[in-house]
Amino acid sequence: MSDPYEIRRYEPADREPFLELFEEVLGGRMGTDWFAWKYEANPYVDHVPIVVAERDGELVGARSFFPLRVAAGDDRYDAFEPCDSMVHPDHQRRGLFTRMTERAIERYEDDVDLFFNFPNHRSLPGNLKLGWRVVGERETYYRIQNPTAWLPALEPVEALARTAASSYGALRDRRADSSDAVDRSRYDGVPAATLAALADAETVSAFHVVRDEPFYEWRFENPLWSYRTVLATRNGDAVAALVYGRRERADGPTTVRIVDVLPLAAGTEAYRTAILSGLLEDIVRENADADVLVTPGSVIPDGALRARGFHSDQRPPLTWATSSSTHVVRPSGTEPTDWTLSGRRLTDASNWRLAFCEVDSG
């Protein structure tokens, strides 16, 4: 029997069918401005990096990628992050996810150095089956300011729950320390040149996203979020920054996500704790009305986070109320044998320094 499915590269006419499939499978109607930002304006590729499955002229599947530039020390690599993977419910369990992934791996064998992403427990087995390996659990910290946004059962006592959370947060804020040896300023949006220069001032030996001007000018144009930057300066020179995004939804919690952290590694733990705690203080104060604040756990000292009332999803009680993700990686090639780059093991969590700016969704 002939194969009823065609696995092929994305074509411009696929944009509207892709958006319709997204709404059907993943939920939510995404606009053409979102698609243009995410897939057409990416500075690291000259095409839309999507593989699709078609049957009888209908788009029934898509395997998409979020291209990024990754560095380790002075070495640079092209990386693809799988995202927005979907198969129409009427066509699932027919191997389309596997076939689209294999076609993408084959297509980008000579152009991409590695793949990495953060599947949840449902999609993790499919990644492992196709050659990805686990780096580690991705730790996330939450400051919950409106518990009813997370536990609907508390809605009858929303005022009481909010008051309790607010009182707890205020107590932690009063006890937290922050550096007064720097000046702090705030920006609507992202000062690309300033942040790129700050990122360029440090050499990070672990794998991390390259933060150059093209990255900052593109990454924070996501139309679903509004971004702000808090910057620390000393004698007029930038020394640290946090970028955060805010998204307000009628059908969900108002979320503030700290997306980028600078410096990634420079300075002692005590220095980074003090200086980043001051920037966290500004973000918390400016977003007192948000339901939840979310931040990466690997690039902000946990002492600074705990002092401000943030709690890890790797420990109770948040392990009971959140769904964590797993960091996985795969070298390019249909049958990879070398799992090292720049002499560093790709599956060693200590060889990575990741914030949230490498994640495609916030």
Buried (B, 14 or more C-beta within 10 A) or exposed (E): EEEEBEBEBBEEEBBEBBBBBBEEBEEEEBEEEBBBBBBEEBBBBEEBBBBBBBBEEEBBBBBBBBBBBBBBEEBEBBBBBBBBBBBBEEBBEBEBBEBBBBBBBEEBEEEBBBBBBBBEEEBBEBBBEBBBBBBBBBBBBBBBBBBBBBEEEBEEEEEEBBEEBEEBBEEBBEEBEBBEEBEBEEBEEBBBEBBBBBBEEEEBBBBBBBBBBBBBBBBBBBBBBBBBBBBBBEEEEBBBBBBBBBBBEEEEBBBBBBBBBBBBBBBEEEBBBBBBBBBBBBBBEBBEEBBBBBBBBBBBBBBBBBBBBBBBBBEEEBEEEBEBBBBBBBBBBEEBEEBEBBEBEBBBBEBBBBBBBBBBEB
